[in-house]
Amino acid sequence: MAVTDEAIEKIKSMIVSGALRPGDRLPKESELAADLGLSRNSLREAVRALSLIRILDVRQGDGTYVTSLDPKLLLEALSFVVDFHRDDTVLEFLAVRRILEPAATAMAAGRITAAELDELARRLDALGPHPAVEELVARDLEFHRRIVAAAGNTVLCSLLDGLSGPTTRARVWRGLTQKDAVSRTLAEHRAILGALRDRDAEAARAWATVHIASVEQWLRSTL
């Protein structure tokens, strides 16, 4: 095991065991290095790595702290990794969305409020029947983000938020090249909204699956 990896594992063990808790300040570098049997250089590299993935927060002039370890914060690292996707992996991101998002939509059916449903309807109405493709895709992301947030699972919400980015360009491309893509997207949004109003979790799940699968099917046929 590389020295830096060993340092990361030792700090991780301290957090997992509860020796360091969210919000705690780490001991001084010299003290912590001695306690863990590490060189100060390897400890410094480990702290740098753990700060990049939001485990630690290095505050200049104040010290190093364990972050809140909130799932949304930790999953920011996923978004960073996702930004390096290649075009040939977009189908894989869509496949993951097709597994997770319908489940989140079904969960939302029992939790979303009437006011939230009314706001979704208002935003759909504001688009009109012939929105610009770029605007529709932006609103599509927002539409699904609001529904997933209503499911009440912050981990699931953060995961899906991070996975949505790589599919944005594919959806714009589809809207520009497939004749009925815009009208189909609007119709599918209405169907999802209707299922949510009816508190029909299985219908909401089915329509969300159709919605994502239609993009996936189109993209697969063009590659």
C-alpha positions as CSV (number, residue, x, y, z in Angstrom):
1,M,0.0,0.0,0.0
2,A,1.3,3.4,-0.9
3,V,2.2,5.6,2.0
4,T,-0.4,8.2,1.2
5,D,-3.1,5.5,0.8
6,E,-2.1,4.2,4.3
7,A,-2.5,7.7,5.7
8,I,-5.9,8.0,4.1
9,E,-7.0,4.6,5.5
10,K,-5.9,5.6,9.0
11,I,-7.8,8.9,8.9
12,K,-10.8,7.1,7.5
13,S,-10.7,4.6,10.4
14,M,-10.7,7.4,12.9
15,I,-13.8,8.9,11.3
16,V,-15.6,5.5,10.9
17,S,-14.8,4.5,14.5
18,G,-16.1,7.8,15.9
19,A,-12.7,9.0,17.1
20,L,-13.2,11.9,14.8
21,R,-16.8,13.1,14.3
22,P,-18.5,15.5,11.8
23,G,-17.3,19.0,12.7
24,D,-14.3,17.9,14.7
25,R,-11.0,19.7,14.3
26,L,-8.1,17.4,13.6
27,P,-5.1,17.5,16.0
28,K,-2.1,19.5,14.9
29,E,-0.3,18.0,12.0
30,S,2.8,17.0,14.0
31,E,0.7,15.4,16.8
32,L,-1.5,13.5,14.4
33,A,1.4,12.2,12.3
34,A,3.2,11.0,15.4
35,D,0.0,9.3,16.8
36,L,-0.7,7.5,13.5
37,G,3.0,6.6,12.8
38,L,3.1,8.6,9.6
39,S,5.4,11.2,8.1
40,R,4.1,14.7,8.0
41,N,4.4,14.7,4.2
42,S,2.2,11.6,3.7
43,L,-0.3,13.0,6.2
44,R,-0.4,16.2,4.3
45,E,-1.0,14.4,1.0
46,A,-3.8,12.3,2.6
47,V,-5.5,15.5,4.0
48,R,-5.3,17.1,0.6
49,A,-6.9,14.0,-1.1
50,L,-9.7,13.8,1.5
51,S,-10.4,17.5,1.2
52,L,-11.0,17.0,-2.5
53,I,-13.7,14.5,-1.9
54,R,-15.3,16.7,0.8
55,I,-14.3,14.5,3.8
56,L,-12.1,17.1,5.3
57,D,-12.2,20.9,5.2
58,V,-8.9,22.7,5.3
59,R,-9.3,26.2,6.7
60,Q,-6.3,28.4,6.2
61,G,-5.1,29.8,9.5
62,D,-7.6,27.8,11.5
63,G,-6.9,24.1,11.0
64,T,-8.5,21.0,9.3
65,Y,-12.0,19.9,10.2
66,V,-14.1,16.9,9.4
67,T,-17.0,18.1,7.2
68,S,-20.6,17.5,8.0
69,L,-20.3,14.3,5.9
70,D,-23.8,15.1,4.5
71,P,-24.5,12.8,1.6
72,K,-25.2,15.8,-0.7
73,L,-21.8,17.2,0.1
74,L,-20.0,13.9,-0.4
75,L,-21.7,13.1,-3.6
76,E,-20.3,16.4,-5.1
77,A,-17.3,14.2,-5.9
78,L,-19.5,12.0,-8.1
79,S,-20.4,15.1,-10.1
80,F,-16.8,15.9,-10.6
81,V,-16.0,12.4,-11.9
82,V,-19.1,12.3,-14.1
83,D,-17.9,15.5,-15.8
84,F,-15.1,13.4,-17.4
85,H,-17.5,11.0,-19.1
86,R,-17.0,10.1,-22.8
87,D,-19.7,10.2,-25.3
88,D,-19.8,6.4,-25.5
89,T,-20.7,6.2,-21.8
90,V,-23.8,8.3,-22.1
91,L,-25.9,5.2,-22.6
92,E,-24.6,3.8,-19.3
93,F,-25.6,6.9,-17.5
94,L,-29.1,6.7,-19.0
95,A,-29.3,3.1,-18.0
96,V,-28.5,4.0,-14.4
97,R,-31.1,6.8,-14.5
98,R,-33.7,4.4,-15.9
99,I,-33.1,2.2,-12.8
100,L,-33.1,4.9,-10.2
101,E,-35.4,7.7,-11.3
102,P,-38.6,5.7,-11.8
103,A,-38.2,4.4,-8.3
104,A,-37.8,7.9,-7.0
105,T,-40.8,9.1,-9.0
106,A,-42.9,6.3,-7.5
107,M,-41.7,7.3,-4.0
108,A,-42.7,10.9,-4.7
109,A,-46.3,9.9,-5.5
110,G,-47.1,9.4,-1.9
111,R,-45.2,12.4,-0.6
112,I,-45.4,15.3,-3.1
113,T,-47.7,18.1,-1.9
114,A,-50.6,19.6,-3.8
115,A,-48.7,22.9,-3.9
116,E,-45.7,21.2,-5.4
117,L,-47.9,19.6,-8.0
118,D,-49.5,22.9,-8.9
119,E,-46.1,24.5,-9.3
120,L,-45.0,21.7,-11.6
121,A,-48.1,22.2,-13.7
122,R,-47.6,26.0,-13.8
123,R,-44.1,25.5,-15.1
124,L,-45.2,23.1,-17.7
125,D,-47.9,25.5,-18.9
126,A,-45.4,28.3,-19.0
127,L,-43.4,26.4,-21.6
128,G,-46.2,26.5,-24.1
129,P,-46.7,23.9,-26.9
130,H,-43.5,24.8,-28.9
131,P,-40.6,25.6,-26.5
132,A,-37.1,26.0,-27.7
133,V,-35.2,22.7,-27.3
134,E,-32.6,24.2,-25.0
135,E,-35.2,25.7,-22.8
136,L,-37.2,22.4,-22.7
137,V,-34.1,20.4,-21.7
138,A,-33.3,22.9,-18.9
139,R,-36.9,22.7,-17.7
140,D,-36.9,18.9,-18.0
141,L,-33.9,18.7,-15.6
142,E,-35.7,21.0,-13.2
143,F,-39.0,19.0,-13.5
144,H,-37.3,15.8,-12.6
145,R,-35.2,17.3,-9.9
146,R,-38.3,18.7,-8.1
147,I,-40.0,15.3,-8.3
148,V,-37.0,13.4,-7.0
149,A,-36.6,16.0,-4.2
150,A,-40.2,15.3,-3.2
151,A,-39.3,11.6,-2.7
152,G,-37.6,12.7,0.5
153,N,-34.3,10.8,0.0
154,T,-31.4,13.1,-0.2
155,V,-28.9,10.4,-1.2
156,L,-31.1,9.4,-4.2
157,C,-31.6,13.0,-5.1
158,S,-27.9,13.8,-5.1
159,L,-27.1,10.7,-7.1
160,L,-29.6,11.5,-9.8
161,D,-28.6,15.1,-9.9
162,G,-25.0,14.1,-10.5
163,L,-26.0,11.6,-13.2
164,S,-28.1,14.0,-15.2
165,G,-25.3,16.2,-16.5
166,P,-23.9,13.7,-19.1
167,T,-27.3,13.2,-20.7
168,T,-28.1,16.9,-21.3
169,R,-26.3,17.1,-24.6
170,A,-27.9,13.9,-25.8
171,R,-31.3,15.3,-25.0
172,V,-30.6,18.6,-26.8
173,W,-29.4,16.6,-29.8
174,R,-32.5,14.5,-29.8
175,G,-34.7,17.5,-29.6
176,L,-33.0,19.1,-32.6
177,T,-33.0,15.9,-34.8
178,Q,-36.0,13.8,-33.9
179,K,-39.2,15.2,-35.3
180,D,-41.6,14.6,-32.4
181,A,-39.2,14.7,-29.5
182,V,-40.4,18.0,-28.1
183,S,-44.1,17.1,-28.2
184,R,-43.4,13.6,-26.8
185,T,-41.4,15.0,-23.9
186,L,-44.2,17.4,-23.0
187,A,-46.8,14.6,-23.2
188,E,-44.7,12.4,-21.0
189,H,-44.3,15.1,-18.5
190,R,-48.1,15.6,-18.4
191,A,-48.5,11.8,-17.9
192,I,-46.0,11.7,-15.1
193,L,-47.7,14.7,-13.4
194,G,-51.1,13.1,-13.9
195,A,-50.0,9.9,-12.2
196,L,-48.5,11.9,-9.3
197,R,-51.8,13.8,-8.9
198,D,-53.6,10.5,-8.8
199,R,-51.2,9.2,-6.2
200,D,-50.6,6.2,-8.5
201,A,-47.0,5.2,-7.7
202,E,-46.9,2.4,-10.3
203,A,-48.2,4.6,-13.1
204,A,-45.7,7.3,-12.1
205,R,-43.0,4.7,-12.2
206,A,-44.1,3.4,-15.6
207,W,-44.3,6.8,-17.2
208,A,-40.9,7.8,-15.8
209,T,-39.4,4.6,-17.3
210,V,-41.0,5.3,-20.7
211,H,-39.7,8.9,-20.5
212,I,-36.1,7.9,-19.9
213,A,-36.2,4.8,-22.1
214,S,-37.3,6.8,-25.1
215,V,-34.2,9.0,-25.0
216,E,-32.1,5.9,-24.4
217,Q,-33.7,4.0,-27.4
218,W,-33.2,7.0,-29.7
219,L,-29.6,7.4,-28.7
220,R,-28.8,3.7,-29.1
221,S,-30.2,3.9,-32.6
222,T,-28.0,6.8,-33.6
223,L,-24.7,5.4,-32.3
